[in-house]
Amino acid sequence: MSKQVSLSVNDKPINLDYFVHAFIEHTMGGMLASLEGTGEVESLDFSIDEAGQVTINLNNAVVPIKIFVNEIIKSTVTGMLSPLKGVSEVNKVNISIRR
């Protein structure tokens, strides 16, 4: 079943082509699969705020993360998004995935 993926960077919606859509979906799914107590993504609301704090709401439950996990996920996501067209710098991120 296909998933809907939406992305905004610095409160600006970013259009996703097929490759970027699939890349974000698979990368986020892989990162979440590595965290203890997570399951398959039915719904995901992921954000990085301006202070660099990562929030993960997976299947309507907040996933607790430690400082190291926050930093590695933040670095991975900002690195993944920084080369996208229309993105000059990444200060704030919102990713939503729905089945």
C-alpha positions as a LaTeX table, in Angstrom:
\begin{tabular}{lrrr}
\hline
Residue & $x$ (\AA) & $y$ (\AA) & $z$ (\AA) \\
\hline
Met1 & 0.00 & 0.00 & 0.00 \\
Ser2 & 1.39 & 3.40 & $-0.97$ \\
Lys3 & 2.06 & 6.09 & 1.61 \\
Gln4 & 1.49 & 9.84 & 1.49 \\
Val5 & 4.54 & 11.89 & 2.40 \\
Ser6 & 4.54 & 15.63 & 3.00 \\
Leu7 & 7.49 & 17.81 & 3.86 \\
Ser8 & 8.01 & 21.38 & 4.93 \\
Val9 & 11.33 & 23.03 & 5.66 \\
Asn10 & 11.36 & 26.32 & 7.57 \\
Asp11 & 7.54 & 26.32 & 7.28 \\
Lys12 & 7.75 & 26.18 & 3.45 \\
Pro13 & 6.09 & 23.18 & 1.75 \\
Ile14 & 8.49 & 21.26 & $-0.50$ \\
Asn15 & 7.24 & 19.46 & $-3.61$ \\
Leu16 & 8.40 & 15.86 & $-3.73$ \\
Asp17 & 9.11 & 13.90 & $-6.87$ \\
Tyr18 & 8.91 & 10.09 & $-6.89$ \\
Phe19 & 12.56 & 9.58 & $-5.87$ \\
Val20 & 12.55 & 12.07 & $-2.98$ \\
His21 & 9.16 & 10.79 & $-1.77$ \\
Ala22 & 10.42 & 7.19 & $-1.67$ \\
Phe23 & 13.82 & 8.19 & $-0.24$ \\
Ile24 & 12.26 & 10.10 & 2.66 \\
Glu25 & 9.74 & 7.32 & 3.33 \\
His26 & 12.40 & 4.59 & 3.38 \\
Thr27 & 15.01 & 6.59 & 5.29 \\
Met28 & 12.55 & 7.59 & 8.00 \\
Gly29 & 11.25 & 4.01 & 8.22 \\
Gly30 & 14.79 & 2.67 & 8.56 \\
Met31 & 15.71 & 5.13 & 11.30 \\
Leu32 & 12.54 & 4.35 & 13.22 \\
Ala33 & 13.03 & 0.59 & 12.83 \\
Ser34 & 16.37 & 0.95 & 14.62 \\
Leu35 & 14.69 & 2.45 & 17.70 \\
Glu36 & 13.51 & 0.17 & 20.48 \\
Gly37 & 9.76 & $-0.38$ & 20.72 \\
Thr38 & 8.77 & 0.97 & 17.33 \\
Gly39 & 6.79 & $-0.81$ & 14.65 \\
Glu40 & 5.69 & $-0.31$ & 11.09 \\
Val41 & 4.79 & 3.24 & 10.11 \\
Glu42 & 1.06 & 3.70 & 9.74 \\
Ser43 & 1.27 & 7.39 & 10.63 \\
Leu44 & 4.27 & 9.54 & 11.42 \\
Asp45 & 4.54 & 13.16 & 12.46 \\
Phe46 & 8.19 & 14.07 & 12.68 \\
Ser47 & 9.60 & 17.48 & 13.47 \\
Ile48 & 12.79 & 19.32 & 14.23 \\
Asp49 & 12.19 & 22.65 & 15.91 \\
Glu50 & 14.36 & 25.76 & 15.69 \\
Ala51 & 16.24 & 24.69 & 18.85 \\
Gly52 & 17.17 & 21.38 & 17.18 \\
Gln53 & 14.80 & 19.24 & 19.25 \\
Val54 & 13.48 & 16.19 & 17.40 \\
Thr55 & 9.90 & 15.05 & 18.06 \\
Ile56 & 8.66 & 11.70 & 16.76 \\
Asn57 & 4.96 & 10.82 & 16.94 \\
Leu58 & 4.64 & 7.32 & 15.50 \\
Asn59 & 1.21 & 5.74 & 15.17 \\
Asn60 & $-0.23$ & 8.30 & 17.63 \\
Ala61 & 2.41 & 7.69 & 20.30 \\
Val62 & 5.40 & 9.89 & 21.14 \\
Val63 & 8.67 & 7.99 & 20.80 \\
Pro64 & 11.09 & 8.97 & 23.58 \\
Ile65 & 14.66 & 9.58 & 22.43 \\
Lys66 & 17.89 & 10.40 & 24.20 \\
Ile67 & 20.28 & 13.25 & 23.36 \\
Phe68 & 22.58 & 11.13 & 21.16 \\
Val69 & 19.64 & 9.75 & 19.18 \\
Asn70 & 18.23 & 13.28 & 18.81 \\
Glu71 & 21.54 & 14.50 & 17.38 \\
Ile72 & 22.13 & 11.62 & 14.96 \\
Ile73 & 18.56 & 11.73 & 13.63 \\
Lys74 & 18.66 & 15.54 & 13.34 \\
Ser75 & 21.98 & 15.37 & 11.45 \\
Thr76 & 20.74 & 12.62 & 9.13 \\
Val77 & 17.48 & 14.40 & 8.27 \\
Thr78 & 19.02 & 17.84 & 7.77 \\
Gly79 & 21.74 & 16.30 & 5.59 \\
Met80 & 19.11 & 14.45 & 3.55 \\
Leu81 & 17.05 & 17.61 & 2.99 \\
Ser82 & 19.73 & 20.25 & 2.46 \\
Pro83 & 20.39 & 19.47 & $-1.25$ \\
Leu84 & 16.69 & 19.67 & $-2.20$ \\
Lys85 & 15.59 & 22.36 & $-4.62$ \\
Gly86 & 14.22 & 25.35 & $-2.73$ \\
Val87 & 16.09 & 24.54 & 0.48 \\
Ser88 & 18.93 & 26.92 & 1.32 \\
Glu89 & 19.29 & 26.06 & 4.99 \\
Val90 & 17.43 & 23.73 & 7.33 \\
Asn91 & 16.29 & 25.28 & 10.62 \\
Lys92 & 12.88 & 23.69 & 11.08 \\
Val93 & 11.47 & 20.47 & 9.59 \\
Asn94 & 8.06 & 18.81 & 9.49 \\
Ile95 & 7.57 & 15.42 & 7.85 \\
Ser96 & 4.25 & 13.63 & 7.76 \\
Ile97 & 3.78 & 10.08 & 6.49 \\
Arg98 & 0.38 & 8.40 & 6.23 \\
Arg99 & $-0.62$ & 5.00 & 4.95 \\
\hline
\end{tabular}
